[in-house]
Amino acid sequence: MRFETEERDYYAVLGAEPSASVAELRAAFRAAVLRHHPDRATTSELATRRTAVLNRAWAELRDPVRRLHYDRALERGTAQTLVWPLEEGVRPAAQPRRVFREAAAPSRWHQPQWRNVAGFRIPVEVWIQGPTEQDRWIIEHHIAREDWRDHSERYWLRYAARHYREKNRIDDWIGALERLVTLDQSFDALVGAGLRDAYLSAGMYLRGASFFEQAGRRWTPGTSQRTWVEREVRALLGEFRDARVRRGRVDERAENAELLLNFLEVLGTEPSIADVRAAVAAHRRAGHAGRAAELVERAVGDRISEPARWYSLVQLLTEAGQLDRASAMLAAIARGEHPNALNPRLIHGDPARRLAAARGRLTRARLRVSERAVREAAAP
């Protein structure tokens, strides 16, 4: 069956005004659906077609963003219309004349010959060629022969840092990131810069720890920001310990151990047992028995703030060769003279397992001493 039709905008289809609220628009849609229900229409085909038009108009206007764009188009006279089927005998109304605004003179700020990529203006013909050509053009015209020390634009520093990393220009890469964080002193900038990964990749552990320590002074102790910075410092120092104190040439390991301890002292941070153990082992390998013994005595004489540290001290004494002293301390723990060391919640583990592991290390150490004595006695 052929129906007469007329063009209607989306609001006219629903029978609502453009100024209607969301609730009023929804009510108008529901009323329209009921009004044009197949039970009330002259033919089911007419009802089906009208329902489809209603659903399309409602789908557009129920979305706030799409409705906003449609309202603006309606004001300009460029809004889309829908074909509304009429009942038999009803003639279509006169077609509304669309009013198009005259094209305004182009603004001097509108420059279609340029596009923006990562904050840089590039020619549109380069932009069309894709990301590879865009990066090549930016590097050639904005990054090459430029010094990051002369720039304060954060977008420039971010892009330049990425370029330096890809070209393995380590000093420039880290320098650009540090300048970026110095210019933008927000916590988000510090976290998002990825400085710790940069320092680890370059092996600049102490430089990284020093920079983070200085940056952390922006926040008061105890805040979540300061705590995060302190964790970054400890992580970098831990990497330095593992890479330079536990590994490397014997003499360099002892020097790096002293460098680590001095750095911690400057920061006002107490060395962890892992730091002391690594330093003691490095000095013993280098033949500095006196310095190794001094470090052990300092660690044993410090105030015990964490109950689990008792087991670490036993391990330190064992590794330092002071087996009788380690055995006496372990026996004192087992007798309950240090009750916190037997509290599973405080040591984050099973005390029985800790004691058994410590006894096992002591037994193996004594066995090694006995075997060494036998070999020395058998030597000519």
Secondary structure, DSSP 8 states (H G I E B T S, - for coil): ----EEEE-HHHHHT--TT--HHHHHHHHHHHHHHT-TTTSSSHHHHHHHHHHHHHHHHHHSSHHHHHHHHHHHHHT----EEEE--TT------------------TT--TTEEEETTEEEEHHHHTT-HHHHHHHHIIIIITT--GGG---HHHHHHHHHHHHHTT-HHHHHHHHHHHHHH--SHHHHHHTTHHHHHHHHT-HHHHHHHHHHHHTTS-TTSHHHHHHHHHHHHHHHHHIIIIISSS-HHHHHHHHHHHHHHHHHHT----HHHHHHHHHHHHHTT-HHHHHHHHHHHHHS---STTHHHHHHHHHHHTT-HHHHHHHHHHHHHTSSGGGG-HHHHTS-HHHHHHHHHHHHHHHHHHHHHHHHHHHH--
